Amino acid sequence: MLLVNETFDAATPFSGALVMRSLFPTSALIEGKGGTTHAASLSGVSCVDDAIAKLLKKGALPSRKAGNTTDKVCPGLPAPTPVEEESGRLALLN
Protein backbone atom coordinates (compact mmCIF):
# COMPACT_ATOMS: atom_id res chain seq x y z
CA MET A 1 0.00 0.00 0.00
CA LEU A 2 1.27 3.48 -0.88
CA LEU A 3 0.35 6.23 1.57
CA VAL A 4 0.62 9.91 0.60
CA ASN A 5 0.19 12.67 3.18
CA GLU A 6 1.33 16.27 3.53
CA THR A 7 3.07 17.55 6.64
CA PHE A 8 0.55 20.22 7.66
CA ASP A 9 -2.76 18.83 6.39
CA ALA A 10 -5.28 19.81 9.07
CA ALA A 11 -8.00 17.43 7.82
CA THR A 12 -5.78 14.33 7.87
CA PRO A 13 -2.94 14.99 10.35
CA PHE A 14 0.47 13.62 9.49
CA SER A 15 0.64 11.77 12.80
CA GLY A 16 -2.24 9.61 11.53
CA ALA A 17 -0.27 8.73 8.40
CA LEU A 18 2.57 7.48 10.59
CA VAL A 19 0.11 5.35 12.57
CA MET A 20 -1.34 3.89 9.35
CA ARG A 21 2.18 3.10 8.12
CA SER A 22 2.91 1.26 11.39
CA LEU A 23 -0.29 -0.80 11.03
CA PHE A 24 0.66 -1.95 7.52
CA PRO A 25 4.30 -3.14 7.69
CA THR A 26 4.65 -3.61 3.93
CA SER A 27 3.36 -0.12 3.10
CA ALA A 28 5.39 2.95 2.17
CA LEU A 29 4.66 6.57 3.13
CA ILE A 30 5.40 9.59 0.96
CA GLU A 31 5.51 12.91 2.81
CA GLY A 32 4.66 16.12 0.97
CA LYS A 33 7.09 18.24 3.00
CA GLY A 34 5.48 21.47 4.19
CA GLY A 35 2.26 20.84 2.25
CA THR A 36 -1.17 21.66 3.65
CA THR A 37 -3.62 19.63 1.57
CA HIS A 38 -4.91 16.07 1.61
CA ALA A 39 -5.32 16.01 -2.17
CA ALA A 40 -1.63 15.75 -2.96
CA SER A 41 -1.58 12.73 -5.25
CA LEU A 42 -1.48 13.17 -9.01
CA SER A 43 -1.41 16.95 -8.63
CA GLY A 44 1.67 17.80 -10.65
CA VAL A 45 4.43 17.16 -8.09
CA SER A 46 6.57 14.78 -10.13
CA CYS A 47 8.22 13.22 -7.06
CA VAL A 48 4.81 11.96 -5.85
CA ASP A 49 3.29 11.34 -9.29
CA ASP A 50 6.28 9.30 -10.46
CA ALA A 51 6.11 7.07 -7.36
CA ILE A 52 2.41 6.43 -8.01
CA ALA A 53 3.11 5.66 -11.68
CA LYS A 54 5.89 3.25 -10.69
CA LEU A 55 3.53 1.45 -8.32
CA LEU A 56 0.85 1.13 -10.99
CA LYS A 57 3.24 0.10 -13.75
CA LYS A 58 5.67 -2.16 -11.88
CA GLY A 59 4.06 -2.82 -8.50
CA ALA A 60 7.07 -1.19 -6.84
CA LEU A 61 6.87 0.92 -3.69
CA PRO A 62 9.54 3.31 -2.40
CA SER A 63 12.00 1.48 -0.16
CA ARG A 64 10.73 1.25 3.39
CA LYS A 65 12.95 2.87 6.02
CA ALA A 66 13.40 1.57 9.54
CA GLY A 67 11.57 3.29 12.37
CA ASN A 68 8.53 5.51 12.65
CA THR A 69 9.32 7.79 9.72
CA THR A 70 8.51 8.57 6.12
CA ASP A 71 9.92 6.46 3.33
CA LYS A 72 10.13 9.19 0.68
CA VAL A 73 10.08 12.97 1.09
CA CYS A 74 8.71 15.09 -1.74
CA PRO A 75 7.90 18.79 -2.02
CA GLY A 76 4.43 19.69 -0.79
CA LEU A 77 1.87 21.24 -3.09
CA PRO A 78 2.17 25.01 -3.25
CA ALA A 79 -0.63 26.97 -1.59
CA PRO A 80 -3.34 28.15 -3.99
CA THR A 81 -3.02 31.71 -5.31
CA PRO A 82 -6.06 33.95 -4.86
CA VAL A 83 -7.01 36.06 -7.89
CA GLU A 84 -9.77 38.59 -8.32
CA GLU A 85 -12.37 37.75 -10.97
CA GLU A 86 -14.14 40.38 -13.06
CA SER A 87 -17.09 40.19 -10.67
CA GLY A 88 -14.85 41.33 -7.81
CA ARG A 89 -15.03 37.93 -6.10
CA LEU A 90 -11.90 36.06 -5.14
CA ALA A 91 -11.14 32.73 -6.76
CA LEU A 92 -8.24 30.33 -6.31
CA LEU A 93 -5.77 29.21 -8.93
CA ASN A 94 -3.85 25.92 -8.69
C-alpha positions in Angstrom: 0.0 0.0 0.0 1.3 3.5 -0.9 0.3 6.2 1.6 0.6 9.9 0.6 0.2 12.7 3.2 1.3 16.3 3.5 3.1 17.5 6.6 0.5 20.2 7.7 -2.8 18.8 6.4 -5.3 19.8 9.1 -8.0 17.4 7.8 -5.8 14.3 7.9 -2.9 15.0 10.4 0.5 13.6 9.5 0.6 11.8 12.8 -2.2 9.6 11.5 -0.3 8.7 8.4 2.6 7.5 10.6 0.1 5.4 12.6 -1.3 3.9 9.3 2.2 3.1 8.1 2.9 1.3 11.4 -0.3 -0.8 11.0 0.7 -2.0 7.5 4.3 -3.1 7.7 4.7 -3.6 3.9 3.4 -0.1 3.1 5.4 2.9 2.2 4.7 6.6 3.1 5.4 9.6 1.0 5.5 12.9 2.8 4.7 16.1 1.0 7.1 18.2 3.0 5.5 21.5 4.2 2.3 20.8 2.3 -1.2 21.7 3.6 -3.6 19.6 1.6 -4.9 16.1 1.6 -5.3 16.0 -2.2 -1.6 15.7 -3.0 -1.6 12.7 -5.2 -1.5 13.2 -9.0 -1.4 17.0 -8.6 1.7 17.8 -10.6 4.4 17.2 -8.1 6.6 14.8 -10.1 8.2 13.2 -7.1 4.8 12.0 -5.9 3.3 11.3 -9.3 6.3 9.3 -10.5 6.1 7.1 -7.4 2.4 6.4 -8.0 3.1 5.7 -11.7 5.9 3.2 -10.7 3.5 1.4 -8.3 0.8 1.1 -11.0 3.2 0.1 -13.8 5.7 -2.2 -11.9 4.1 -2.8 -8.5 7.1 -1.2 -6.8 6.9 0.9 -3.7 9.5 3.3 -2.4 12.0 1.5 -0.2 10.7 1.3 3.4 12.9 2.9 6.0 13.4 1.6 9.5 11.6 3.3 12.4 8.5 5.5 12.6 9.3 7.8 9.7 8.5 8.6 6.1 9.9 6.5 3.3 10.1 9.2 0.7 10.1 13.0 1.1 8.7 15.1 -1.7 7.9 18.8 -2.0 4.4 19.7 -0.8 1.9 21.2 -3.1 2.2 25.0 -3.2 -0.6 27.0 -1.6 -3.3 28.2 -4.0 -3.0 31.7 -5.3 -6.1 34.0 -4.9 -7.0 36.1 -7.9 -9.8 38.6 -8.3 -12.4 37.8 -11.0 -14.1 40.4 -13.1 -17.1 40.2 -10.7 -14.9 41.3 -7.8 -15.0 37.9 -6.1 -11.9 36.1 -5.1 -11.1 32.7 -6.8 -8.2 30.3 -6.3 -5.8 29.2 -8.9 -3.9 25.9 -8.7 
